[in-house]
């Protein structure tokens, strides 16, 4: 399968990239790692007139310590992110979830920012960004803006990015002492997408849950926070029973898809089981 | 058309390529390197795996123009002068194939795996090769071959892993 023809632009800086996007108008597509976009181009499900390839924009590959947060450049590859000492230390949830994305060859090319901008509801990293209250840093020729993860994932394969906008990176607040995190994923074969995934962060104070965040992968057209679970656990003493009864609300208010990997009911059941496991694992760290 | 300069299996090529040309098609149709097959064509099966600057990639998911200025190693570049790479020899010895279609990608992914982990366990081999599908062998002999090659390469570390 051969992609339809396109004009190819290879900027070397963010400034060049956003002016290329501004010039190209609505028929441009950004090529990050290409591990989702290339198959779409080959199957001609996407046929942009202009492809803006970020491969040579070195500044977008950086991972930096901002003090109370980390900055992860949009073009940092999964391979880079899961090994990065800053990520492993300050955002281990990202390192853990990234290691479950696809396979080594795909992780060599695929990027953190690409996985977010693609906004696939079965992708692992959108839910992780949501659980960590990450902020997406967006640039265009018109200026820059910050979009909280909670507003970034709009619908199926749809982010809040306008056609002329570029996701340049993500700011991830560091979790302080007392926090534990876990990503629990169910998939049918080694490299396949999550049928359901649960990203979880728990802060314990003595033996009680002081703060908890739970975000779900593939339980709707976009990742969602399991707010009913979060509410029912605040201040509650840590116990298997408390996690079990809270997890029963994991699918409340969700509209999970039905496909050949599982029916909506099956996904709702998985969300409960995986949420209980994720809470248990996160609070044990 | 963009002009590219790509080093493939130790030889530098300069070509004009249409931007939409996939790396795997460039390798096979322009350079005649048909050792790298096109498998699923959807970034799943890993049959077309090559090394790009030393890291495994699925060459059906990279544009030829993206390899400009980079170095590619295909299965054809592993054994210069007709000598087999230890990984190729181990696949032969352990009969790690039946139809052979996945083999070039399996070998390239296995070499990438040993670059990161010179002494992988069986579980680590299975996980490291998760992006490469084999429909014949049930993977048993592939895992044995990677373990054999790992042992041999640890004993003769002076040999370069790639061309």
Interface residues (C-beta under 8 A of the other chain):
Chain A: X1 X2 X3 X4 X5 X6 X7 X8 X10 X34 X35 X38 X39 X41 X42 X43 X51 X53 X55 X79 X102 X103 X104 X105 X106 X108 X109 X190 X191
Chain B: X2 X18 X19 X20 X22 X25 X41 X42 X43 X44 X46 X49 X52 X55 X56 X57 X58 X60 X61 X62 X63 X65 X66 X109 X112 X113 X126 X127 X128 X130 X131 X132
